[in-house]
Structures are given as C-alpha cells and as structure tokens.
Amino acid sequence: MQFHLDLIEDKVEFFEASSLAALEKKIAEKIEQNRAILLSVHSVTHQMQMDADGHKHFSAVVHFKAK
C-alpha cells in the first residue's frame, strides 16, 4: 500500500451572510482552519446586494495560497 501526500497550494472559498458581522466571523474561522494547513490569505473580494424587499445580502470570495 502506498501513501502519497499532495500539498494544497491554492484554495478559493466562497462565503455569504445576511450581515457584515456574520460574514466577517465566517471568514475569520476559515482563516484559522486554513492556517493549520499552511495556507494564508492572498486576496479577498466582497460584495453587498439588496433584494427587492430591501434586505442586505453580503458575499465574499477569499483566495488562500501556500506560504
């Protein structure tokens, strides 16, 4: 039996929430998890949209890269 490990060099994750605070919390948790596998944040893109009822919707894309 062979055991082979591959390193993750790039990882892109998508997040969404109904408030900016909730979105920040989700991203912070994922940053800590990815730090354990030696990935750091390369870039963050975020966006806010309003639906027809006036409710805000926040989303973000975080690109993680190997250190």
N, C-alpha and C positions, 0 to 999 in steps of 0.2 A: 504494500500500500504506500502510495506517495502522498506527501503532504506539501502543498505549494501555497505560499502566501503572495498576494499581489498588493502593492501599496495603492491606496486611493490618492491620486494626485489632484483631481478636480472634482468638485461636487457642487451642484446647483440645487437650492431648495426654495420652495415657494410657500408663502405664509399669507393668511388672511384673518381678519378680525373685525369686529364691529366698533372697536375703539382703538385709539393710538396706543394707550397704555397696555392693552391686552396684546397688541401686535409686538410691542417692544419686549414684553415678558416672554412671548413665544420665541422670539429671535434670541434673546439672552440665554434662555435654556438650551437652545440648539447650539449656540456658540460654545457653551460649556461642554456639551456632549461631544462636539467635533474636536475640541481641544484635546480630548482623550485619545483621539486617533490622529493627532498631529496635524490637524487642519486649522488654518486661520482664515479670517475674513479677508477676501480680496476686494470685493465691492458689494454695495447694497444699492438697490433701486427700489423706490417706493412710490405708491400712488394712492390717491384718495378719490372716491367717486360717490356721488349722491344718487339714490334711486328716486323714482317718481314721487315717493312719499316724503322725501327729504331726509331719509336715514343715510348716514355716512357708512361707507364700506372702505376699509383700509387693506391694502395688499403690499407685499414686498417680495423681492427676489434677492436672495443672498448667494453670492458666489464664494465658495470656500476653496482654498488652494493649499497644497502641502507647503510646509515651512522650508 
